[in-house]
Amino acid sequence: MASDDELEDEVAAFLDVAERVYDEYDDGYIDADAALSRLGDHVSDLRDAYEGDE
């Protein structure tokens, strides 16, 4: 499992990329399927970091 500081950094990074995905969707740059796919990838990355599988 990641340390608290590492996990905090990973959560902050996730929130940043999630916000960008939402913004791109809202601006019409990507469709819903692509947005969900990208968010799913980022959720997997966050889960890996939490479980220490980076």
Legacy VTK file of the C-alpha trace (Angstrom):
# vtk DataFile Version 3.0
C-alpha trace
ASCII
DATASET POLYDATA
POINTS 54 float
0.000 0.000 0.000
1.219 3.504 -0.815
2.264 5.903 1.935
-0.157 8.628 2.935
1.875 11.284 1.093
2.079 9.186 -2.078
-1.614 8.423 -1.936
-2.431 12.087 -1.391
-0.379 12.957 -4.497
-2.142 10.260 -6.515
-5.580 11.493 -5.432
-4.649 15.068 -6.356
-3.395 13.889 -9.763
-6.592 11.893 -10.292
-8.760 14.874 -9.471
-6.796 17.022 -11.932
-7.154 14.569 -14.812
-10.795 13.879 -13.980
-11.513 17.613 -14.084
-9.811 17.847 -17.500
-11.914 14.955 -18.818
-15.111 16.619 -17.601
-14.039 19.940 -19.117
-13.238 18.310 -22.473
-16.626 16.588 -22.435
-18.453 19.798 -21.508
-16.633 21.653 -24.286
-17.617 18.982 -26.812
-14.089 17.744 -27.522
-14.837 14.125 -26.551
-18.012 12.063 -26.441
-19.466 10.308 -23.408
-17.978 6.903 -24.254
-14.473 8.329 -24.595
-14.865 10.335 -21.389
-15.975 7.274 -19.435
-13.165 5.203 -20.885
-10.555 7.783 -19.895
-12.041 8.144 -16.412
-12.015 4.360 -16.040
-8.323 4.294 -16.933
-7.597 6.948 -14.328
-9.643 5.100 -11.700
-7.551 1.986 -12.423
-4.354 4.012 -12.023
-5.585 5.383 -8.705
-6.571 1.904 -7.510
-3.128 0.566 -8.476
-1.453 3.358 -6.538
-3.644 2.659 -3.511
-2.837 -1.045 -3.657
0.859 -0.325 -4.274
0.946 -1.803 -7.787
2.363 1.268 -9.537
LINES 1 55
54 0 1 2 3 4 5 6 7 8 9 10 11 12 13 14 15 16 17 18 19 20 21 22 23 24 25 26 27 28 29 30 31 32 33 34 35 36 37 38 39 40 41 42 43 44 45 46 47 48 49 50 51 52 53
